[in-house]
């Protein structure tokens, strides 16, 4: 490996010297590196690992996959109290329509405005996702959340035309969940922990 790096460096230095001083009589010689077949085969094995087998020969459900995706999106949040992720997908599981996480506006400082519960000053994940969603897609939509929605977000979800909401943790106030259910939106709690 060190020899290959040295040869590349040497070639680049030689090429530059020829460009700067074409009359110097300096000539570029080709070098050839010989690899053993065994080393190449070992490198192939390193870069092409076997696919992971599902545990207990069970495939994860789509709900589990999308909640895991929302959890990864939540990792982008700067909120020290709740890192919330949201994924909106078509109900046929073919299209991710929008993603969001709780955070500041574009270019914001990402600082908590207040330590008082419910007053962090961050835009909620549901709102960030609904802002980004393409409303011209006529398919039914499912929203996956890492935390159940507050009442204000539930109202936005209803107006956003979401047909189903799946969440993996409960917020301290479940009035948002009740509002969704009373509005005819299917709501599911998915406990993966």
C-alpha positions in Angstrom: 0.0 0.0 0.0 2.8 2.4 0.9 4.6 1.4 -2.2 1.5 2.2 -4.4 1.1 5.6 -2.7 4.8 6.3 -3.3 4.6 5.4 -7.0 1.5 7.6 -7.4 3.3 10.5 -5.8 6.4 9.9 -7.9 4.4 9.8 -11.1 2.6 13.1 -10.3 5.9 14.8 -9.4 7.5 13.6 -12.6 4.6 14.8 -14.7 4.7 18.2 -13.1 8.5 18.4 -13.6 8.0 17.6 -17.3 5.3 20.3 -17.7 7.5 23.0 -16.0 10.7 22.1 -17.8 10.0 20.4 -21.2 13.5 20.9 -22.5 15.3 19.3 -19.5 15.5 15.9 -21.1 13.5 14.4 -18.2 11.5 11.4 -19.4 8.6 9.7 -17.8 9.0 6.0 -17.4 6.0 3.8 -16.9 6.0 1.6 -13.9 3.9 -1.5 -13.5 2.6 -2.9 -10.3 2.1 -6.6 -10.0 -0.6 -7.8 -7.7 -1.0 -11.3 -6.4 -4.3 -13.0 -7.1 -4.7 -13.9 -3.5 -4.6 -10.3 -2.3 -7.2 -9.2 -4.9 -9.5 -12.0 -3.8 -9.2 -11.0 -0.2 -10.0 -7.4 -1.1 -13.1 -8.5 -3.0 -14.3 -10.3 0.2 -13.8 -7.1 2.3 -15.8 -4.9 -0.1 -18.7 -7.4 -0.8 -20.0 -8.6 2.6 -22.8 -11.1 2.7 -26.2 -9.6 3.1 -27.5 -9.5 6.7 -30.0 -12.3 7.5 -33.1 -11.2 9.4 -33.1 -12.4 13.0 -35.3 -15.5 13.6 -35.9 -15.6 9.8 -38.5 -12.8 10.3 -38.6 -9.8 8.0 -39.4 -6.5 9.6 -42.8 -5.0 9.0 -43.2 -1.8 6.9 -44.3 -0.1 10.1 -41.0 -1.1 11.8 -38.9 0.0 8.8 -40.6 3.5 8.6 -40.4 4.0 12.4 -36.7 3.1 12.3 -36.3 5.6 9.5 -38.0 8.3 11.5 -35.7 7.5 14.4 -32.7 8.1 12.2 -34.2 11.4 10.9 -34.7 12.4 14.6 -31.0 12.2 15.2 -30.6 15.5 13.2 -32.5 17.4 15.9 -30.7 19.8 18.2 -33.4 19.6 20.9 -31.9 18.2 24.1 -35.2 17.1 25.5 -37.0 15.4 22.6 -35.5 14.4 19.3 -38.5 13.8 17.1 -38.5 12.4 13.6 -41.3 12.2 11.1 -41.7 10.4 7.8 -44.7 10.7 5.5 -45.1 7.9 3.0 -47.6 6.7 0.5 -49.7 3.9 2.0 -48.5 1.5 -0.6 -45.0 1.9 0.9 -43.6 3.0 -2.5 -42.8 6.7 -2.0 -41.3 8.7 0.8 -43.3 12.0 0.4 -41.5 14.1 3.1 -39.3 13.9 6.2 -39.0 16.3 9.1 -37.5 16.7 12.5 -37.9 19.2 15.3 -35.6 22.1 15.0 -35.1 25.8 14.3 -36.0 27.6 11.0 -33.5 27.6 8.2 -30.3 29.3 9.3 -31.5 29.5 12.9 -29.3 29.1 15.9 -30.8 25.8 17.0 -30.8 26.9 20.6 -33.5 26.2 23.1 -35.6 29.3 23.9 -37.0 28.0 27.2 -36.5 25.0 29.5 -40.2 25.1 30.3 -42.0 22.0 28.8 -43.6 22.7 25.5 -41.8 26.0 24.9 -38.5 25.0 23.3 -39.1 27.3 20.4 -38.4 24.6 17.9 -40.7 23.8 14.9 -42.2 20.4 15.4 -41.2 17.4 13.2 -44.8 17.0 11.9 -45.0 20.6 10.8 -41.5 20.5 9.1 -42.6 17.3 7.2 -46.0 18.7 6.2 -44.4 21.9 4.9 -42.2 19.8 2.6 -44.9 17.4 1.4 -46.1 17.4 -2.2 -49.8 17.8 -1.9 -50.4 17.0 -5.6 -49.9 13.3 -5.0 -53.4 11.8 -4.8 -52.3 8.6 -2.9 -53.3 8.0 0.7 -50.6 9.0 3.1 -49.3 7.6 6.4 -47.2 9.6 8.9 -44.7 7.8 11.1 -43.6 9.6 14.2 -41.1 8.9 17.0 -43.4 10.7 19.5 -47.2 11.1 19.4 -48.3 14.5 18.1 -49.4 17.4 20.3 -52.9 18.9 19.8 -51.6 21.7 17.4 -49.8 19.3 15.2 -52.8 16.9 15.2 -54.8 19.8 13.7 -52.2 20.3 11.0 -52.1 16.6 10.3 -55.9 16.6 9.8 -55.7 19.6 7.5 -52.7 18.0 5.6 -54.8 15.1 4.5 -52.9 12.3 6.3 -55.0 9.1 6.5 -53.0 7.2 9.1 -50.6 8.1 11.9 -48.2 5.6 13.5 -46.0 6.6 16.5 -43.6 4.8 18.8 -43.6 6.9 22.0 -46.3 8.7 23.9 -46.2 12.4 24.5 -47.3 13.5 28.0 -50.5 15.0 26.6 -52.5 12.5 24.4 -55.2 15.1 23.4 -53.6 15.2 19.9 -54.1 11.4 19.5 -57.7 11.7 20.6 -58.3 14.5 18.2 -56.9 12.4 15.3 -59.1 9.5 16.3 -62.2 11.7 16.6 -61.5 13.0 13.1 -61.5 9.6 11.5 -57.8 9.2 11.1 -56.4 5.7 11.9 -53.9 6.0 14.8 -51.5 3.2 15.8 -49.1 3.0 18.7 -46.1 0.8 17.8 -44.1 -0.3 20.8 -40.7 -1.4 19.5 -38.8 -1.2 22.8 
